């Protein structure tokens, strides 16, 4: 089922640093690329999303960079905080496709 | 605005039994999707319903089934439970099909013993 590849599996960053998570997709029909954040015991929560007609979207400390030709997109978390420690999932979908998720990245931000 | 509600939160069943999980989407959302989450396989798509019709189905055996009611509430059923069915089952709702802007519930943790 996996059509979205995510890396790294885990990431440790110091407080104040930049966290970068990468994803690559295969299906060129995908036209919606969200990132979800999941804390233990909770369902994933939508963090930020992008459409392929823009190359970058920023919301607060979170930025998505999108490269349509390379079929890749990434999440950057600036000034990472211990409260950002969670599992992050990238995903992709389109009108005719269900949403497919990456395998997830466990982020730990050390104080 | 109430979120996506899944019941029950926790469930313990014995191999061979059957289980039904429930999902109440956000008011006005007509699309409901179900995912299975396990440490080894991540989030695996089960099926999506939109206005009571199944739009898509993932690669799961026929023991996994679902339905959606006219009020958009959805249920999923797993028959003849296997140990490998132990997982967190997540429901997500959206106002449009195919998961544009999914909101997830907190899930039902199913343990099969």
Interface residues (C-beta under 8 A of the other chain):
Chain A: X1 X2 X32 X34 X36 X41 X42 X43 X44 X45 X46 X49 X89 X91 X93 X94 X95 X96 X97 X98 X99 X100 X101 X102 X103 X104
Chain B: X4 X33 X35 X42 X43 X44 X45 X48 X55 X56 X58 X59 X90 X92 X97 X98 X99 X100 X101 X102 X103 X104 X105 X106 X107
